[in-house]
Amino acid sequence: MSDSPVALIVGASRGLGWGLAREYLRRGWRVVATVRDLATRTPLHALQDEANGRLEIESVDIAQPEQIAALDARLAGRRFDLLFVNAGVSNDPQEPAGDVTTDEFVRVMVTNTLSPIRAIERLIERVKPDGRVAVMSSELASVAGNVNGGWEVYRGSKAALNTMLRSLVVRRAGDARTFYAVAPGWVRTEMGGADAPLDIDTSIPGVVDALDRRAGERGLVFVNYRNEILPW
């Protein structure tokens, strides 16, 4: 077991993050996964019950920089093969950006853009020099692919996430790690809703396969769960 690769998955209490934790466990990895509140039982805790000691649960709210720092301190001395930061909230998909309140705009942007980047900046040294760093992005983040409109604030937050991650990668030009912005597709989760065409069992194995197939590529890879490179 000690030779198994190890993933650090931030934001795994349910939905896509939980699906990532489950898939990596199925593939023989060990996983450290986070929730915001250890006192609240989540689907991740149920997964831990079945993981035979291969799943550790940590707590962090990545919207709070001091909590990211505390997590980093607790993980000092450990190294991971993968850091995957999963964070996402939405708002009314039909609401024009100009009609959104400032508080709502800030809520979406801090959760979807600033917080994941802060987490990566703080935790990246926990990743092995030849490891992988990923964020959960969206096909809606593609500016070139925006032909249907809608989801204006959510689109903007994920496009900003891609841009900031790309800036981080450029700044770290000598870094041998592989960086990914991953689009999981429209998935039936609490956020994705019941009308989404994909389930977790379709999306997440594809996401993990895409990360495997792109490992070692330099720069930032914007890829979907079908291992297709997406236009910026």
KELUM-906122 format. One record per residue: residue in three letters; chain; x, y, z of N, C-alpha, C in turn. Coordinates in Angstrom, 3 decimals, padded with zeros to 6 digits. Layout:
% residues N
SITE rest kette     n.c1     n.c2     n.c3    ca.c1    ca.c2    ca.c3     c.c1     c.c2     c.c3
SITE  ALA     A        X        Y        Z        X        Y        Z        X        Y        Z
...
//
This chain:
% residues 232
SITE rest kette     n.c1     n.c2     n.c3    ca.c1    ca.c2    ca.c3     c.c1     c.c2     c.c3
SITE  MET     A  000.826 -001.206  000.000  000.000  000.000  000.000  000.857  001.252  000.000
SITE  SER     A  002.039  001.176  000.660  002.875  002.372  000.770  003.405  002.829 -000.580
SITE  ASP     A  003.437  001.934 -001.566  003.917  002.298 -002.888  002.815  002.833 -003.792
SITE  SER     A  001.585  002.848 -003.305  000.464  003.325 -004.116  000.572  004.830 -004.309
SITE  PRO     A  000.189  005.337 -005.489  000.144  006.795 -005.657 -000.899  007.403 -004.733
SITE  VAL     A -000.725  008.686 -004.438 -001.590  009.370 -003.482 -002.152  010.640 -004.109
SITE  ALA     A -003.451  010.826 -003.967 -004.131  012.017 -004.483 -004.609  012.880 -003.324
SITE  LEU     A -004.479  014.191 -003.474 -005.084  015.163 -002.572 -006.218  015.829 -003.339
SITE  ILE     A -007.442  015.569 -002.916 -008.617  016.085 -003.609 -009.311  017.083 -002.691
SITE  VAL     A -009.319  018.330 -003.107 -009.906  019.408 -002.313 -011.333  019.648 -002.800
SITE  GLY     A -012.286  019.496 -001.887 -013.688  019.679 -002.223 -014.325  018.378 -002.671
SITE  ALA     A -014.457  017.431 -001.742 -014.866  016.070 -002.119 -016.021  015.539 -001.280
SITE  SER     A -016.755  016.398 -000.635 -017.815  015.911  000.252 -018.932  015.222 -000.505
SITE  ARG     A -019.151  015.625 -001.761 -020.243  015.065 -002.562 -019.963  015.365 -004.026
SITE  GLY     A -020.851  014.938 -004.900 -020.795  015.307 -006.306 -019.516  014.885 -006.994
SITE  LEU     A -018.968  015.776 -007.818 -017.808  015.435 -008.640 -016.567  015.135 -007.802
SITE  GLY     A -016.358  015.871 -006.731 -015.201  015.618 -005.885 -015.276  014.251 -005.226
SITE  TRP     A -016.468  013.907 -004.734 -016.687  012.569 -004.176 -016.439  011.511 -005.245
SITE  GLY     A -016.913  011.781 -006.471 -016.699  010.838 -007.558 -015.232  010.634 -007.861
SITE  LEU     A -014.449  011.713 -007.794 -013.001  011.593 -007.998 -012.362  010.714 -006.917
SITE  ALA     A -012.726  010.973 -005.665 -012.171  010.166 -004.577 -012.507  008.696 -004.778
SITE  ARG     A -013.746  008.408 -005.104 -014.157  007.015 -005.317 -013.401  006.381 -006.477
SITE  GLU     A -013.232  007.116 -007.570 -012.569  006.547 -008.747 -011.094  006.268 -008.472
SITE  TYR     A -010.420  007.171 -007.793 -009.007  006.915 -007.491 -008.856  005.754 -006.516
SITE  LEU     A -009.750  005.618 -005.569 -009.717  004.450 -004.687 -009.913  003.167 -005.485
SITE  ARG     A -010.836  003.204 -006.419 -011.085  002.024 -007.261 -009.842  001.635 -008.062
SITE  ARG     A -009.009  002.630 -008.393 -007.816  002.370 -009.203 -006.576  002.079 -008.355
SITE  GLY     A -006.788  001.897 -007.070 -005.693  001.482 -006.215 -004.903  002.599 -005.563
SITE  TRP     A -005.346  003.838 -005.728 -004.648  004.962 -005.106 -005.037  005.064 -003.632
SITE  ARG     A -004.230  005.790 -002.891 -004.632  006.295 -001.592 -005.078  007.747 -001.784
SITE  VAL     A -006.006  008.190 -000.975 -006.626  009.499 -001.177 -006.710  010.253  000.143
SITE  VAL     A -006.323  011.514  000.091 -006.650  012.473  001.141 -007.648  013.441  000.514
SITE  ALA     A -008.826  013.544  001.093 -009.887  014.361  000.504 -010.460  015.282  001.574
SITE  THR     A -010.931  016.449  001.136 -011.367  017.452  002.105 -012.862  017.718  002.050
SITE  VAL     A -013.369  018.086  003.220 -014.709  018.612  003.391 -014.572  019.938  004.134
SITE  ARG     A -015.645  020.700  004.162 -015.559  021.965  004.890 -015.755  021.794  006.388
SITE  ASP     A -016.557  020.786  006.781 -016.899  020.619  008.190 -016.804  019.146  008.559
SITE  LEU     A -015.811  018.791  009.364 -015.629  017.395  009.748 -016.769  016.876  010.614
SITE  ALA     A -017.500  017.785  011.256 -018.565  017.356  012.159 -019.821  016.916  011.419
SITE  THR     A -019.918  017.265  010.147 -021.098  016.909  009.355 -020.791  015.686  008.507
SITE  ARG     A -021.583  014.636  008.668 -021.360  013.422  007.889 -021.803  013.660  006.448
SITE  THR     A -020.959  013.226  005.505 -021.189  013.436  004.083 -021.045  012.113  003.342
SITE  PRO     A -021.375  012.080  002.050 -021.103  010.867  001.272 -019.642  010.438  001.303
SITE  LEU     A -018.721  011.400  001.485 -017.306  011.044  001.573 -017.035  010.191  002.811
SITE  HIS     A -017.724  010.480  003.919 -017.549  009.674  005.123 -018.031  008.246  004.899
SITE  ALA     A -019.125  008.091  004.174 -019.594  006.746  003.851 -018.576  006.008  002.988
SITE  LEU     A -017.947  006.738  002.072 -016.905  006.135  001.237 -015.712  005.722  002.096
SITE  GLN     A -015.385  006.518  003.079 -014.267  006.185  003.964 -014.525  004.873  004.703
SITE  ASP     A -015.777  004.629  005.051 -016.115  003.407  005.772 -015.780  002.153  004.970
SITE  GLU     A -015.740  002.299  003.627 -015.513  001.149  002.755 -014.092  001.100  002.198
SITE  ALA     A -013.241  002.042  002.589 -011.958  002.237  001.902 -010.790  001.497  002.535
SITE  ASN     A -011.033  000.752  003.592 -009.970 -000.042  004.219 -008.738  000.783  004.564
SITE  GLY     A -008.967  001.974  005.086 -007.863  002.804  005.549 -007.150  003.588  004.476
SITE  ARG     A -007.626  003.523  003.232 -006.933  004.220  002.137 -007.472  005.616  001.895
SITE  LEU     A -008.487  006.043  002.650 -009.061  007.374  002.495 -008.979  008.126  003.819
SITE  GLU     A -008.275  009.270  003.789 -008.223  010.184  004.929 -009.072  011.408  004.599
SITE  ILE     A -009.753  011.909  005.605 -010.581  013.102  005.408 -009.995  014.250  006.213
SITE  GLU     A -009.766  015.360  005.520 -009.288  016.592  006.132 -010.365  017.662  005.974
SITE  SER     A -010.229  018.737  006.722 -011.188  019.833  006.616 -010.501  021.094  006.114
SITE  VAL     A -011.186  021.798  005.210 -010.725  023.111  004.768 -011.868  023.810  004.047
SITE  ASP     A -011.999  025.095  004.292 -012.845  025.980  003.494 -011.887  026.852  002.701
SITE  ILE     A -011.769  026.590  001.399 -010.737  027.290  000.636 -011.056  028.761  000.396
SITE  ALA     A -012.254  029.188  000.807 -012.539  030.623  000.775 -011.894  031.351  001.946
SITE  GLN     A -011.299  030.599  002.874 -010.638  031.171  004.053 -009.140  030.880  003.959
SITE  PRO     A -008.328  031.870  003.589 -006.887  031.627  003.407 -006.210  031.008  004.613
SITE  GLU     A -006.658  031.372  005.812 -006.017  030.819  007.002 -006.285  029.315  007.124
SITE  GLN     A -007.402  028.849  006.602 -007.674  027.414  006.636 -006.822  026.665  005.611
SITE  ILE     A -006.555  027.285  004.468 -005.642  026.661  003.503 -004.253  026.544  004.121
SITE  ALA     A -003.821  027.595  004.792 -002.502  027.561  005.435 -002.450  026.478  006.499
SITE  ALA     A -003.523  026.310  007.254 -003.554  025.290  008.300 -003.512  023.888  007.698
SITE  LEU     A -004.227  023.683  006.595 -004.172  022.390  005.923 -002.759  022.111  005.427
SITE  ASP     A -002.139  023.106  004.826 -000.772  022.950  004.338  000.162  022.555  005.476
SITE  ALA     A -000.010  023.173  006.630  000.837  022.850  007.777  000.600  021.418  008.250
SITE  ARG     A -000.656  020.978  008.242 -000.948  019.606  008.679 -000.376  018.575  007.716
SITE  LEU     A -000.222  018.960  006.451  000.291  018.034  005.441  001.796  018.174  005.236
SITE  ALA     A  002.441  018.978  006.057  003.881  019.207  005.909  004.629  017.875  005.946
SITE  GLY     A  005.568  017.740  005.021  006.351  016.516  004.953  005.755  015.447  004.062
SITE  ARG     A  004.522  015.633  003.627  003.885  014.648  002.747  003.962  015.134  001.299
SITE  ARG     A  003.980  014.195  000.369  004.029  014.525 -001.053  002.966  013.721 -001.788
SITE  PHE     A  002.331  014.386 -002.742  001.209  013.794 -003.464  001.528  013.694 -004.950
SITE  ASP     A  000.977  012.671 -005.569  001.115  012.501 -007.013  000.133  013.393 -007.769
SITE  LEU     A -000.952  013.774 -007.104 -001.979  014.601 -007.738 -002.596  015.528 -006.706
SITE  LEU     A -002.741  016.796 -007.088 -003.586  017.750 -006.369 -004.718  018.126 -007.309
SITE  PHE     A -005.950  017.863 -006.903 -007.115  018.214 -007.721 -008.024  019.094 -006.883
SITE  VAL     A -008.209  020.344 -007.314 -009.052  021.291 -006.592 -010.397  021.392 -007.289
SITE  ASN     A -011.430  021.008 -006.584 -012.791  021.002 -007.108 -013.620  022.013 -006.320
SITE  ALA     A -014.071  023.052 -006.994 -014.909  024.057 -006.339 -015.837  024.652 -007.376
SITE  GLY     A -017.083  024.837 -007.005 -017.994  025.441 -007.973 -019.351  025.764 -007.381
SITE  VAL     A -019.804  026.970 -007.627 -021.178  027.374 -007.345 -021.695  028.090 -008.585
SITE  SER     A -022.995  028.169 -008.679 -023.587  028.863 -009.819 -024.629  029.852 -009.324
SITE  ASN     A -025.257  030.519 -010.272 -026.378  031.399 -009.963 -027.411  031.169 -011.055
SITE  ASP     A -028.396  032.014 -011.167 -029.432  031.865 -012.188 -028.780  031.913 -013.573
SITE  PRO     A -028.852  030.815 -014.344 -028.152  030.789 -015.634 -028.714  031.756 -016.664
SITE  GLN     A -029.935  032.216 -016.460 -030.555  033.134 -017.418 -030.371  034.599 -017.050
SITE  GLU     A -029.780  034.866 -015.897 -029.653  036.246 -015.443 -028.469  036.930 -016.117
SITE  PRO     A -028.702  038.031 -016.849 -027.580  038.759 -017.451 -026.612  039.247 -016.384
SITE  ALA     A -025.353  039.285 -016.733 -024.335  039.684 -015.763 -024.625  041.067 -015.186
SITE  GLY     A -025.154  041.961 -016.010 -025.425  043.310 -015.547 -026.521  043.404 -014.509
SITE  ASP     A -027.328  042.340 -014.378 -028.415  042.349 -013.399 -028.043  041.674 -012.083
SITE  VAL     A -026.880  041.061 -012.031 -026.469  040.332 -010.827 -026.004  041.319 -009.765
SITE  THR     A -026.386  041.074 -008.532 -025.933  041.956 -007.457 -024.425  041.808 -007.269
SITE  THR     A -023.828  042.824 -006.720 -022.390  042.778 -006.466 -022.043  041.638 -005.515
SITE  ASP     A -022.850  041.451 -004.482 -022.578  040.374 -003.520 -022.630  039.011 -004.191
SITE  GLU     A -023.592  038.817 -005.078 -023.707  037.522 -005.762 -022.533  037.308 -006.716
SITE  PHE     A -022.147  038.343 -007.423 -020.996  038.248 -008.316 -019.736  037.887 -007.538
SITE  VAL     A -019.525  038.566 -006.428 -018.342  038.295 -005.610 -018.385  036.868 -005.082
SITE  ARG     A -019.557  036.403 -004.656 -019.678  035.030 -004.135 -019.232  034.007 -005.172
SITE  VAL     A -019.709  034.152 -006.401 -019.368  033.190 -007.447 -017.895  033.292 -007.814
SITE  MET     A -017.390  034.493 -007.953 -016.001  034.659 -008.368 -015.015  034.207 -007.295
SITE  VAL     A -015.315  034.487 -006.044 -014.414  034.050 -004.978 -014.399  032.527 -004.882
SITE  THR     A -015.567  031.904 -004.987 -015.642  030.443 -004.871 -015.019  029.750 -006.071
SITE  ASN     A -015.338  030.208 -007.268 -014.958  029.487 -008.485 -013.577  029.861 -009.017
SITE  THR     A -013.095  031.044 -008.690 -011.851  031.540 -009.292 -010.751  031.758 -008.269
SITE  LEU     A -010.967  032.682 -007.364 -009.910  033.075 -006.439 -009.527  031.947 -005.482
SITE  SER     A -010.511  031.290 -004.916 -010.226  030.267 -003.909 -009.449  029.079 -004.464
SITE  PRO     A -009.815  028.513 -005.630 -008.996  027.421 -006.168 -007.561  027.835 -006.465
SITE  ILE     A -007.371  029.048 -006.976 -006.010  029.505 -007.268 -005.215  029.678 -005.977
SITE  ARG     A -005.837  030.241 -004.956 -005.160  030.360 -003.669 -004.743  028.987 -003.145
SITE  ALA     A -005.647  028.007 -003.282 -005.343  026.666 -002.789 -004.149  026.071 -003.520
SITE  ILE     A -004.111  026.241 -004.833 -002.989  025.705 -005.605 -001.695  026.408 -005.233
SITE  GLU     A -001.732  027.729 -005.131 -000.530  028.481 -004.785  000.049  027.995 -003.452
SITE  ARG     A -000.824  027.701 -002.502 -000.347  027.311 -001.177  000.071  025.844 -001.128
SITE  LEU     A -000.636  024.965 -001.853 -000.434  023.525 -001.707  000.465  022.903 -002.766
SITE  ILE     A  000.903  023.682 -003.739  001.614  023.090 -004.875  002.917  022.401 -004.460
SITE  GLU     A  003.561  022.890 -003.417  004.803  022.247 -002.995  004.559  020.914 -002.300
SITE  ARG     A  003.309  020.581 -002.031  002.972  019.242 -001.532  002.911  018.234 -002.684
SITE  VAL     A  002.962  018.716 -003.926  002.884  017.835 -005.101  004.298  017.478 -005.549
SITE  LYS     A  004.522  016.225 -005.863  005.835  015.776 -006.328  006.269  016.581 -007.554
SITE  PRO     A  007.568  016.746 -007.758  008.053  017.567 -008.879  007.568  017.097 -010.244
SITE  ASP     A  007.266  015.813 -010.394  006.732  015.306 -011.662  005.254  014.945 -011.539
SITE  GLY     A  004.582  015.530 -010.544  003.180  015.213 -010.302  002.223  016.029 -011.157
SITE  ARG     A  000.967  016.025 -010.743 -000.091  016.662 -011.528 -000.904  017.606 -010.653
SITE  VAL     A -001.351  018.702 -011.251 -002.169  019.703 -010.571 -003.364  020.009 -011.470
SITE  ALA     A -004.569  019.876 -010.929 -005.771  020.058 -011.754 -006.817  020.885 -011.022
SITE  VAL     A -007.601  021.619 -011.800 -008.792  022.286 -011.290 -009.990  021.811 -012.096
SITE  MET     A -011.147  021.833 -011.436 -012.380  021.499 -012.133 -012.886  022.760 -012.827
SITE  SER     A -012.744  022.770 -014.149 -013.202  023.890 -014.952 -014.547  023.521 -015.597
SITE  SER     A -014.780  023.971 -016.804 -016.046  023.717 -017.487 -015.880  024.037 -018.965
SITE  GLU     A -016.618  023.336 -019.802 -016.635  023.712 -021.219 -017.180  025.117 -021.402
SITE  LEU     A -017.999  025.575 -020.449 -018.522  026.943 -020.516 -017.430  027.982 -020.318
SITE  ALA     A -016.261  027.556 -019.851 -015.141  028.488 -019.687 -014.523  028.897 -021.012
SITE  SER     A -014.803  028.159 -022.075 -014.216  028.464 -023.372 -014.843  029.728 -023.958
SITE  VAL     A -014.031  030.750 -024.146 -014.522  031.987 -024.770 -014.850  031.731 -026.237
SITE  ALA     A -013.963  031.003 -026.926 -014.201  030.696 -028.335 -015.422  029.817 -028.521
SITE  GLY     A -015.728  028.996 -027.524 -016.852  028.082 -027.648 -018.177  028.655 -027.207
SITE  ASN     A -018.202  029.911 -026.791 -019.441  030.518 -026.307 -020.277  031.005 -027.485
SITE  VAL     A -021.104  030.128 -028.006 -021.966  030.476 -029.134 -023.435  030.518 -028.738
SITE  ASN     A -023.765  030.081 -027.516 -025.161  030.001 -027.096 -025.509  030.962 -025.968
SITE  GLY     A -024.503  031.589 -025.343 -024.780  032.508 -024.252 -025.286  031.796 -023.013
SITE  GLY     A -025.869  032.561 -022.111 -026.347  032.012 -020.857 -025.216  031.771 -019.867
SITE  TRP     A -025.597  031.501 -018.622 -024.633  031.192 -017.566 -023.525  032.263 -017.494
SITE  GLU     A -023.889  033.523 -017.625 -022.883  034.553 -017.850 -021.881  034.689 -016.710
SITE  VAL     A -022.358  034.743 -015.492 -021.430  034.913 -014.373 -020.644  033.627 -014.137
SITE  TYR     A -021.302  032.483 -014.222 -020.605  031.208 -014.064 -019.547  031.044 -015.150
SITE  ARG     A -019.924  031.315 -016.400 -018.945  031.269 -017.503 -017.739  032.147 -017.195
SITE  GLY     A -018.036  033.375 -016.783 -016.965  034.319 -016.517 -016.038  033.837 -015.416
SITE  SER     A -016.610  033.214 -014.381 -015.785  032.754 -013.259 -014.872  031.618 -013.682
SITE  LYS     A -015.376  030.712 -014.503 -014.550  029.579 -014.936 -013.532  030.010 -016.005
SITE  ALA     A -013.904  030.953 -016.856 -012.924  031.496 -017.805 -011.807  032.212 -017.052
SITE  ALA     A -012.175  032.941 -015.997 -011.166  033.613 -015.180 -010.275  032.603 -014.464
SITE  LEU     A -010.864  031.507 -014.007 -010.070  030.450 -013.388 -009.025  029.915 -014.362
SITE  ASN     A -009.457  029.625 -015.596 -008.509  029.143 -016.604 -007.389  030.150 -016.842
SITE  THR     A -007.754  031.429 -016.924 -006.765  032.471 -017.189 -005.763  032.590 -016.044
SITE  MET     A -006.265  032.560 -014.830 -005.365  032.681 -013.690 -004.462  031.462 -013.556
SITE  LEU     A -005.012  030.276 -013.837 -004.172  029.086 -013.779 -003.114  029.131 -014.873
SITE  ARG     A -003.498  029.626 -016.040 -002.513  029.736 -017.121 -001.408  030.722 -016.742
SITE  SER     A -001.774  031.805 -016.085 -000.763  032.766 -015.632  000.169  032.125 -014.614
SITE  LEU     A -000.381  031.332 -013.706  000.450  030.644 -012.723  001.435  029.717 -013.418
SITE  VAL     A  000.961  028.985 -014.433  001.822  028.038 -015.147  002.925  028.780 -015.906
SITE  VAL     A  002.585  029.902 -016.523  003.596  030.697 -017.228  004.645  031.199 -016.236
SITE  ARG     A  004.193  031.640 -015.079  005.111  032.127 -014.057  006.057  031.029 -013.578
SITE  ARG     A  005.577  029.788 -013.632  006.382  028.653 -013.196  006.863  027.871 -014.421
SITE  ALA     A  007.468  028.560 -015.357  007.810  027.960 -016.656  008.732  026.760 -016.538
SITE  GLY     A  009.533  026.698 -015.508  010.437  025.575 -015.347  009.843  024.396 -014.610
SITE  ASP     A  008.582  024.499 -014.247  007.924  023.456 -013.452  007.614  022.251 -014.325
SITE  ALA     A  008.041  021.065 -013.890  007.820  019.846 -014.672  006.478  019.181 -014.384
SITE  ARG     A  005.713  019.735 -013.453  004.401  019.158 -013.180  003.472  019.364 -014.380
SITE  THR     A  002.464  018.505 -014.501  001.436  018.684 -015.522  000.262  019.422 -014.900
SITE  PHE     A -000.215  020.461 -015.582 -001.328  021.275 -015.094 -002.543  021.079 -016.003
SITE  TYR     A -003.707  020.939 -015.381 -004.926  020.678 -016.146 -006.059  021.597 -015.692
SITE  ALA     A -006.804  022.138 -016.651 -008.132  022.674 -016.417 -009.092  021.656 -017.047
SITE  VAL     A -009.920  021.038 -016.219 -010.688  019.875 -016.651 -012.173  020.216 -016.747
SITE  ALA     A -012.773  019.881 -017.880 -014.203  020.059 -018.079 -014.884  018.694 -017.961
SITE  PRO     A -015.657  018.475 -016.899 -016.241  017.154 -016.675 -017.512  016.886 -017.467
SITE  GLY     A -017.991  017.891 -018.209 -019.288  017.768 -018.865 -020.402  018.214 -017.922
SITE  TRP     A -021.615  018.207 -018.440 -022.781  018.593 -017.633 -023.282  017.341 -016.931
SITE  VAL     A -023.079  017.287 -015.626 -023.256  016.059 -014.857 -024.406  016.225 -013.863
SITE  ARG     A -025.148  015.146 -013.671 -026.250  015.146 -012.714 -025.700  015.110 -011.284
SITE  THR     A -025.565  016.301 -010.726 -025.162  016.481 -009.333 -026.125  017.489 -008.734
SITE  GLU     A -025.901  017.826 -007.468 -026.754  018.831 -006.844 -026.684  020.143 -007.603
SITE  MET     A -025.496  020.517 -008.078 -025.364  021.753 -008.842 -025.800  021.568 -010.289
SITE  GLY     A -025.455  020.437 -010.905 -025.787  020.210 -012.304 -027.259  020.007 -012.562
SITE  GLY     A -027.978  019.483 -011.572 -029.418  019.302 -011.702 -029.805  017.987 -012.354
SITE  ALA     A -031.079  017.685 -012.267 -031.596  016.400 -012.729 -031.645  016.285 -014.241
SITE  ASP     A -031.605  017.403 -014.956 -031.708  017.361 -016.418 -030.367  017.167 -017.114
SITE  ALA     A -029.282  017.144 -016.377 -027.963  016.978 -016.987 -027.869  015.620 -017.681
SITE  PRO     A -027.206  015.552 -018.838 -027.179  014.319 -019.626 -026.203  013.260 -019.126
SITE  LEU     A -025.250  013.634 -018.262 -024.219  012.696 -017.822 -024.415  012.336 -016.355
SITE  ASP     A -023.960  011.128 -015.992 -023.875  010.786 -014.585 -022.407  010.733 -014.171
SITE  ILE     A -022.179  010.667 -012.864 -020.814  010.651 -012.345 -020.052  009.443 -012.865
SITE  ASP     A -020.745  008.319 -013.020 -020.077  007.096 -013.474 -019.592  007.194 -014.914
SITE  THR     A -020.115  008.122 -015.681 -019.633  008.358 -017.046 -018.555  009.434 -017.065
SITE  SER     A -018.798  010.525 -016.368 -017.904  011.673 -016.414 -016.559  011.413 -015.739
SITE  ILE     A -016.597  010.976 -014.509 -015.373  010.959 -013.707 -014.344  009.929 -014.176
SITE  PRO     A -014.721  008.705 -014.544 -013.694  007.819 -015.117 -013.044  008.424 -016.356
SITE  GLY     A -013.830  009.154 -017.158 -013.264  009.837 -018.319 -012.293  010.922 -017.917
SITE  VAL     A -012.618  011.664 -016.866 -011.712  012.697 -016.360 -010.387  012.078 -015.938
SITE  VAL     A -010.445  010.996 -015.184 -009.222  010.358 -014.690 -008.405  009.789 -015.852
SITE  ASP     A -009.088  009.195 -016.822 -008.377  008.693 -018.008 -007.674  009.828 -018.744
SITE  ALA     A -008.356  010.959 -018.885 -007.761  012.101 -019.597 -006.516  012.599 -018.875
SITE  LEU     A -006.565  012.658 -017.536 -005.382  013.075 -016.785 -004.232  012.102 -017.019
SITE  ASP     A -004.537  010.820 -017.042 -003.480  009.828 -017.275 -002.861  009.994 -018.666
SITE  ARG     A -003.700  010.179 -019.654 -003.209  010.221 -021.035 -002.436  011.497 -021.339
SITE  ARG     A -002.699  012.559 -020.595 -002.018  013.832 -020.839 -000.840  014.052 -019.897
SITE  ALA     A -000.573  013.108 -019.011  000.510  013.277 -018.039  001.828  013.533 -018.746
SITE  GLY     A  002.580  014.502 -018.255  003.877  014.834 -018.831  003.845  015.944 -019.853
SITE  GLU     A  002.647  016.381 -020.280  002.571  017.499 -021.215  002.902  018.794 -020.478
SITE  ARG     A  003.653  019.653 -021.125  004.078  020.899 -020.494  003.046  021.994 -020.748
SITE  GLY     A  003.039  022.966 -019.853  002.059  024.025 -019.958  000.738  023.587 -019.360
SITE  LEU     A -000.312  024.326 -019.661 -001.641  024.045 -019.131 -002.482  023.350 -020.189
SITE  VAL     A -003.073  022.214 -019.825 -003.931  021.448 -020.720 -005.386  021.747 -020.365
SITE  PHE     A -006.174  022.231 -021.327 -007.617  022.444 -021.145 -008.314  021.297 -021.857
SITE  VAL     A -008.808  020.344 -021.078 -009.260  019.070 -021.631 -010.601  018.679 -021.018
SITE  ASN     A -011.399  017.924 -021.779 -012.666  017.457 -021.223 -012.602  015.976 -020.869
SITE  TYR     A -013.719  015.471 -020.380 -013.756  014.081 -019.907 -013.631  013.079 -021.043
SITE  ARG     A -013.732  013.527 -022.278 -013.525  012.640 -023.436 -012.089  012.727 -023.949
SITE  ASN     A -011.225  013.400 -023.190 -009.823  013.600 -023.549 -009.681  014.434 -024.816
SITE  GLU     A -010.591  015.371 -025.007 -010.532  016.297 -026.134 -009.991  017.644 -025.651
SITE  ILE     A -009.038  018.194 -026.387 -008.517  019.523 -026.066 -009.564  020.554 -026.457
SITE  LEU     A -009.838  021.479 -025.549 -010.877  022.485 -025.758 -010.267  023.822 -026.167
SITE  PRO     A -010.980  024.596 -026.966 -010.478  025.923 -027.348 -010.580  026.899 -026.184
SITE  TRP     A -009.578  027.756 -026.076 -009.613  028.763 -025.011 -010.691  029.799 -025.287
//
